[in-house]
Amino acid sequence: MRLLPKNRDHGLAPFAWLIFLVFFYVQPVAEHASWRSLMLTNAEVLVFLALYFGMFWVGSRLKYVLLFCMAAMGLGFANVNTGSSVFIIFTASFIPWVFERAKSALIALSVLALAVVIHAAIFHPANGFSVTSLVVALGVGLSNTHFAARNRADHKLRMAHEEIEHLAKVAERERIARDLHDVLGHTLTLIAVKSTLAGKLLEKDPMKAKSEIADIEKVSREAMAEIRNTLRGYNSYKLSEELQRAQSTLESAGVAVCAESSEVPLTPAQESVAALIMREAVTNVVRHSRARHCSLRLARNNGNCVLEVQDDGCGGPYSEGNGLRGMRERVEALGGTFGQETSAGTKLKFEFPLTALTDAKS
């Protein structure tokens, strides 16, 4: 059975503190006490040890009871053994750790000191007991009040750091999942579209079919590189390249494209987000819309970047899946908004401020 719970804060220090129990044996040894008296002293120490180690195991309410018993032992044996002041000192050392507020600990120390004074006035123990109990106990209690407050602050800071680390890990997992969804979703859709097109052209136009198969190989290799970079967190995306890729994907799927793009000053982070949003939106058009026409628009509006993807497909009721949720989370992370209309086809509108770039330049 363990005497102490596993605790990285106190370690083996509580065992070292027990060296002060030697003072409880000073008077019996100095007075050449009988074996019977020494056995009684040992029994008293065993009771104290039960209280002492119990402080590390019991709940907060029972700790108050153990503190009271510890102080009662110190006062109760004061007239027969002045070394019992060590029990008062141990009580004072525990008080700041039991009472979590510094004010409450100071009040408890004051009550303990008052109890020693009243006991001295009524029972007149040896001066060595009263003086030692007051001076040493108050000194130990006040210093422990400072250390206990600092320990609690360190504990809160450690908990905050652990929570930050946990949230960072969760955010990184979500980033990887979102990026992989966008990368793989678009790539697999493009491979499926080009594979279908290559199969149709295989007999009619073998050279064109060969070109499509070469594109499939190229896209696959690019996807593998993007996946590796996504897992490492190194990926960055160019919006101009993504617009070209979107046009190629839509045209391969038989969707007529109308692209309108104006010069918008974006930070690398904003450009990567806009590119991934464009990629996922176009993937959804190819997968689900059954559209014949699709328009892509990138513009600047009152200090905001506006990105729109609109098709004339089947539209339908709003339902947010992983793709839409990922796009919304991306644009909201930039302080922007996401809107969707599905009455006539589907229109996705993303808008986010460009103030971050302006601030960086200024």
N, C-alpha and C positions, 0 to 999 in steps of 0.2 A: 504494500500500500504506500502511495506517495504521500509525503508530508506536505508538499507544496504542489499546486497545480502548475502545468506548463505555462510559463509566462515569460516572454522575452524582456519584460521591463525590469523585474526585480532580480532575475537570475538566482544566484546562490547567496545574495546579500543577506536575506533573513537568517540564514544559519550563522553568518559572521556576527550579526547583532546580538546573538545569544551569549556572546562572551561576557556581556555586562552582568549576567546572572552570577558571576563570581562574587560580586559585591554582597549578594544575599548570604554568602557563606562566610564572609569576613568575621562577623561578630561571633557566630557559633564556634568557629575554629579558634579565634582569639581567646574566647572564654573557656576553651577546652570542654565543649559541650559533650554530654554523654552520647553513647551510640543511639540511645532511644531518641534523644533530641535531634541528632543528625538525620535519623530515619524520618522523623516528622518533617524536618526541613526539606528532605528529598521529596516527600509526598506533596508538600506545598509547591515545590518547583514543578512536579509532574502536572499538578492541577493548572498551574500557570501555563505550562507548555501546551496543554489541551486548549486553553483559551487563545494562546498565541497563534498556533497553527490553524485554529478554527477561524481566525480573522481572514485567512486567505481563501476559505472555502464557502463560508455561509453568505447569505444574501444581506442586503444593506440593513434590513430591520433587525436581524439577529446580531449584526455587528454592534449595534447600540447596546444590546444586552451583554455581549462579551466585554465591551469597554467598561460598562458599569461594574461587572464582576472583577475585572482586572484592577480597577481603581479601589474597589472594596477590599481586595486582598492587600493592596498597599497600605490602606488606612488601618485595616484590621490587625495586621502584624506589626504595626509601627512601634507599639510599646514593648514588644518582645524581641524585635530584630530591626534595628535602624536601617539595615540593608534593604528592607521592603520598599524603600523609596525608589528602587529600581523598577518596581511595578508601576508606580506613578509616572515615572519617566517613559516607560513603554506605552502607557495609556496616552500620554501627551504626544508621543511620536505617531501613534495611530490616528489620533483625532483628525488631523488635516486630510487624511486619505479617506476617512469615513464620511466626513461632512464635505460635500462637494463644493459648497460655496465658501470662499475665504471668510466672509463675515460670520457665517455659522460656525466655522472652525474656531475663530477668535472668541466667540461667545462661549463655546464649549470649553476652551482652554481657561477662560476666566472663571467658569463654574468650577472646574477642577481645582484651580488655585484657591478659590474661595472655600472649597470643601477642605483643603489642606489647612487653611488658616483657622476655620471653625473647629476642625479636629484638634489642632494644636491648643486652642483656647480651652477646649473642654477636657481633653485627655492628657495634655501635657507630655507628649512623647519627647524623646531626646532631641536636642536642637539639631543634631546632625541629620535627622530625618526631615524635619520641617524645612530647614534651609536648603538642603540638597533637593528636596522635592520641588520647592518653589523655583529656585534659580535654574537648575539643570532642566527640569521639565518644561518651564516656560521657554528657555533658550532653544531646546530641541523642538518644541511644538511650533514656535514662531518660524524657525528655519525650515521646518518641514512644510509649513503653510506655503512658503514661497516655492519650494521644490514641487509640491503637489500641484500648485497652480500652473507652473511651467510644464509639468508632466502632462496635465490635461490639455494644455494648449498644443503641446507636441503631438499628443494622441489625435486631437482634432485635425491638426495639419496632416498627419500621416493618413488619416481616414480620407481627408479631402484629396490627397495625392493619389491614393488607391482608387478613389471614385473617378478622378480625372483619367487615370490610366485605363480603367475599365471602359469609360465612355469613349476614350480614344480608340481602344481596340474595337468597340462596337461600331464606331463611325468608320474605321478602316475596313471592317468586314462589309458594312453596308456599301461603302464606296466600291470595293472590289466586286461585290455582287451586282451593283447597278451598272458598273462599267462592263463587266462580262456580259450582262444581259444585253446591253446596247451593241457591243462589239459582235458577240456571237449571233444575236438575233438578226442584225443587218447582214452579216457575212453569210449565214446559212440561207437567208432569204435570197440573197443575190446569187449564191451557188445554185439554189433550186431553180430560180428563174432562168439563169443561163444554161443550166443542164437541160431544162425543158426546151429552150430555144435551140440549143445545139442538136437535140434529138429530132426536132422538126426540120432542121436544115441539113441533116446528115445526108439525105438523098438528093434534095433539091440543090443545095449549094454547099458542097463539101468544104470548100475553102473558108466560107463564112462559119461553118460549124467548127472547123479547126481553130479559127480565131476565137470563137466563144470558149472552146475547151482550154485554150491557152489563157484566156482571161480567168477561167475558173482556177487554174493552177496558180496564177498570179495572186488572185484574191485569197486563196487558201494560205499561201506563204505570208502574205501581209497580215492575215488574221492571226497566224501563229506568233508573229513578231509583236503584234498589238497585245495579244494575251500575255506574253512574257512581260512586256512593259507595264501592262495594267497591274499584274501581280507585284511588280517591283515599285509601282507608283511613279514611273517615269513618263507615262504617256502624256503627250500634248497633241492637240488636234488643230489643224488649220481650216478655217471656215471656207476659204476659197476652194481648197481641195475637196471638202465635203460637199460643196454645192455641185462641183463637177461630178463627183461620185453619185450624188443623188439624181442628177439628170440622167446619167448613164443607167442607173438602176431602174428608174421609172420608164425610160425608153425601151430597155430590154424587156420590161413587163408589158409593153404595149400601151403605156400611158403617155399621152402628149404632155409636154412640160412647158410651162411659161415661167421663166425665172427673172426676177427683178431684184437687183442688188445695187445698193449705193455704198459709198465709202463711210464706214462707221469705225471710229477709233476704239478698239477694244484692247483690254489687257490680255496677256496670254491665258489667264484663268478664265476670263469672260469668253474669249474666243473658243477655248476648249469646250466650255459648257454649251455655247451656241451650236458648235459643230455636232456635239453628241445629241443635242435636242433635235437638230435637223436630221441626223441619221436615224434616230428612233421614230420620228414622225413619218419619214419617207418609208421606213420599213413597215409601219402600220398601214400606210396607203397601199403598198404592194400586197400585203398579207390579207387585209380584211375589207378594203373599201369597194373592190370591183369597179374602180373609177376608170373613166376614159380620159379625163383631163385633170391636171394638178398644177397649181400655181405656188411658187416659192417666192417669198418677199422678205428682204432684209433692208431695213431703213432706220433712219434716226428721227426721233420725234420728241421735241422739247427736252433734250438732255437724256432721253431714254433710247435704248436699242429695242427695236420692234422686229420680231421674227414671226412670220405667218406662213402656215402651210394649209392650203385649202384644196379640197378635191370635190368632184361631182359624183361621188360614189353613193353607196346605200345609206350612209348616215346611221340613224337609229338612236335609241335611248343612251344617255350618258352612263358609262360603266367604267370605273377606274381600275385597270389592271396594273400589273407590274410596270409595263411600259409607261403609261400615263403618269403613274405615281412617281416613277423615276424622273420623268421630265419636270413634273411639278416641283419635286424636291430640289432639283438642280437650279431651277430659276428662282425659287424662293430663297435658296442659299445665297443668291446674289441680291436679295432684297427686292425681287421682282414679283410679277403676278402671272397667272396662267388662266386663260379663258378658252372655252370650247363651245362651239355651236354645231348642232347636228340636225337642224331642221331640213336643210337642203345640202346633202353631202355632209362633209365634216370640215370645220374650220378651226384650226388651233392657232391661238395667238399668245405669244410669249413677250413680255416686256420687262426690262430691268434697267435700273439707272446706270448712267455712265459716270457718276460723280466720283467713284473710286479712282478712275483714271485721271480725272481733272485734279483731284487732291494730290495724286502722286506726282503730277507734273508741276504743280505749284509748290 
